[in-house]
């Protein structure tokens, strides 16, 4: 490995490839390796092995970076993993209409908190929020975000979640979008499907 512009050459005598790394990246690797108490070569070897493993699982290097950010965000939120079967049983205990409305309000506020945090922390909050939804364990078959001239359509589809789960997830998403300065203009919610159309409040104000 040499300092310099990015590129590579093959050392046929040793069966190894010479990789040129930018000075900035190399300095960051040296700092990280020192922090972990290992050589730069070993640090790079372990890093590349992890990236290749992630890629084999369908997680590209760019997506891996975003997923790690999501995990860090979830840790900051103090989230815990709860088996879905237990979560569903908990929701079935909520039978009173007043308790149900209170729980839905809490889902909305939780979403608004998440959306505000993501909006302030990441350069592309909608992309990060999409990854966040995909990693939440709702068993969503499809999460799609369509953007066009200041308007946004968010679509979530699942073939397994119940009507109660759909309702609570929709409230969470509504809150998150509001936290990211998006105003809900239209919503279409049915069991296993959530379609929300919204506009960016900041763009409306600027116009």
C-alpha positions in Angstrom: 0.0 0.0 0.0 1.4 3.4 -1.0 0.4 6.9 -0.5 -0.8 8.7 -3.6 -3.8 8.7 -5.9 -6.2 5.8 -6.0 -5.3 2.9 -8.3 -3.7 -0.5 -8.2 -0.9 -2.6 -9.6 -0.4 -6.4 -9.5 2.8 -7.8 -8.0 2.8 -11.2 -9.8 5.8 -12.5 -7.9 4.0 -12.4 -4.6 0.4 -12.7 -5.8 -0.5 -9.4 -4.0 -2.0 -6.2 -5.4 -0.5 -2.8 -4.7 -3.2 -0.3 -3.9 -2.6 3.4 -3.9 -4.6 5.2 -1.2 -5.1 8.9 -0.8 -3.1 10.6 2.0 -6.3 11.7 3.8 -7.7 8.1 3.9 -4.4 6.6 5.0 -4.1 9.1 7.9 -7.5 8.2 9.1 -6.7 4.5 8.8 -3.5 5.0 10.8 -5.4 6.9 13.5 -8.1 4.2 13.7 -5.6 1.3 13.7 -3.6 3.0 16.5 -6.8 3.4 18.5 -7.5 -0.4 18.1 -4.0 -1.3 18.9 -3.2 -3.0 15.6 -1.1 -2.3 12.5 -2.5 -0.5 9.5 -2.2 -3.7 7.4 -4.2 -5.8 9.9 -6.8 -3.0 10.3 -7.3 -2.8 6.6 -7.5 -6.6 6.2 -10.2 -6.8 8.8 -12.1 -3.8 7.4 -12.1 -5.2 3.9 -13.1 -8.6 5.1 -16.1 -7.0 6.9 -17.1 -5.0 3.8 -16.9 -8.1 1.6 -19.1 -10.1 4.0 -21.6 -7.2 4.1 -21.6 -7.1 0.3 -22.3 -10.8 0.1 -25.3 -10.2 2.3 -26.6 -7.6 -0.1 -25.3 -4.5 1.7 -23.1 -2.3 -0.5 -20.3 -0.2 1.0 -22.3 3.0 0.7 -25.4 1.3 2.3 -23.2 -0.2 5.0 -22.2 3.3 6.1 -25.8 4.4 6.3 -26.9 1.2 8.2 -24.2 1.8 10.8 -25.5 5.3 11.2 -29.0 3.9 11.7 -27.7 1.5 14.3 -26.0 4.4 16.1 -29.2 6.4 15.9 -31.3 3.5 17.4 -28.7 3.2 20.2 -29.1 7.0 20.9 -32.8 6.5 21.1 -32.4 3.8 23.7 -34.3 1.3 21.6 -34.5 -2.4 22.5 -35.3 -5.5 20.5 -38.6 -7.1 21.3 -39.8 -10.2 19.5 -42.7 -9.4 17.2 -45.0 -12.0 18.7 -44.6 -10.4 22.2 -45.2 -6.9 20.6 -48.4 -8.1 19.0 -49.6 -9.6 22.3 -49.0 -6.3 24.0 -51.1 -4.5 21.5 -53.9 -6.9 22.0 -54.1 -5.9 25.7 -55.1 -2.4 24.6 -58.8 -2.7 24.4 -60.1 0.6 25.8 -60.6 3.4 23.2 -59.0 6.0 25.5 -55.9 3.8 26.0 -55.8 3.2 22.3 -55.9 6.9 21.4 -53.2 7.6 24.0 -51.0 4.9 22.6 -51.4 6.2 19.1 -50.5 9.7 20.3 -47.3 8.3 21.8 -46.4 6.6 18.6 -46.9 9.9 16.8 -44.7 11.8 19.3 -42.1 9.0 19.1 -42.0 9.4 15.3 -41.8 13.2 15.5 -38.8 12.9 17.9 -37.1 10.4 15.5 -37.8 12.6 12.5 -36.5 15.8 14.1 -33.3 14.0 15.2 -32.7 12.5 11.7 -33.5 15.8 10.0 -30.8 17.6 12.1 -28.2 14.8 12.0 -28.1 13.6 8.4 -27.7 15.3 5.0 -30.3 13.2 3.3 -32.9 12.5 6.0 -35.5 10.9 3.8 -33.0 8.2 2.6 -31.9 7.6 6.1 -35.5 7.3 7.3 -36.3 4.8 4.5 -33.4 2.7 5.7 -34.6 3.2 9.3 -38.0 1.8 8.4 -36.5 -1.2 6.6 -34.4 -2.1 9.6 -37.1 -1.6 12.3 -38.4 -5.2 12.1 -41.9 -4.5 10.8 -41.5 -7.1 8.0 -42.1 -4.5 5.3 -41.9 -6.0 1.8 -41.6 -2.5 0.2 -40.6 0.9 1.4 -40.5 3.5 -1.4 -40.0 7.3 -1.3 -41.0 9.3 -4.3 -39.9 13.0 -4.5 -41.2 15.5 -7.1 -41.1 19.3 -7.0 -41.3 19.6 -3.2 -43.9 16.9 -2.8 -43.2 13.5 -1.4 -45.0 10.2 -1.5 -44.0 7.5 1.0 -45.3 4.0 0.5 -45.0 1.1 2.9 -46.3 -2.4 2.1 -46.4 -5.6 4.2 -48.2 -8.8 3.6 -48.0 -9.8 7.3 -48.7 -6.9 9.7 -52.1 -6.6 11.2 -54.5 -3.6 11.1 -53.4 -2.5 14.6 -49.7 -2.7 13.6 -50.5 -0.7 10.4 -52.3 2.0 12.4 -49.5 2.4 14.9 -46.8 2.4 12.2 -48.7 5.0 10.2 -48.8 7.3 13.2 -45.1 6.8 13.8 -44.4 7.7 10.1 -46.7 10.7 10.2 -44.9 12.0 13.3 -41.5 11.4 11.7 -42.4 13.2 8.5 -43.7 16.1 10.5 -40.4 16.1 12.4 -38.6 16.4 9.1 -40.7 19.5 8.2 -43.1 17.7 6.0 -46.9 18.4 6.1 -49.2 15.5 5.5 -51.6 16.4 2.6 -53.2 13.0 1.9 -53.1 9.5 3.4 -54.4 6.2 2.3 -54.1 3.5 5.0 -55.4 0.0 5.0 -54.2 -3.2 6.6 -50.6 -3.9 5.4 -50.4 -0.7 3.3 -49.6 2.9 4.1 -49.5 5.7 1.5 -48.7 9.2 2.6 -48.4 12.3 0.4 -46.9 15.4 1.9 -45.2 18.7 1.1 -42.1 20.3 2.5 -43.1 23.1 4.8 -39.8 24.9 4.4 -40.3 25.1 0.6 -43.8 26.4 1.1 -42.6 29.1 3.4 -39.8 30.1 1.0 -42.2 30.4 -1.9 
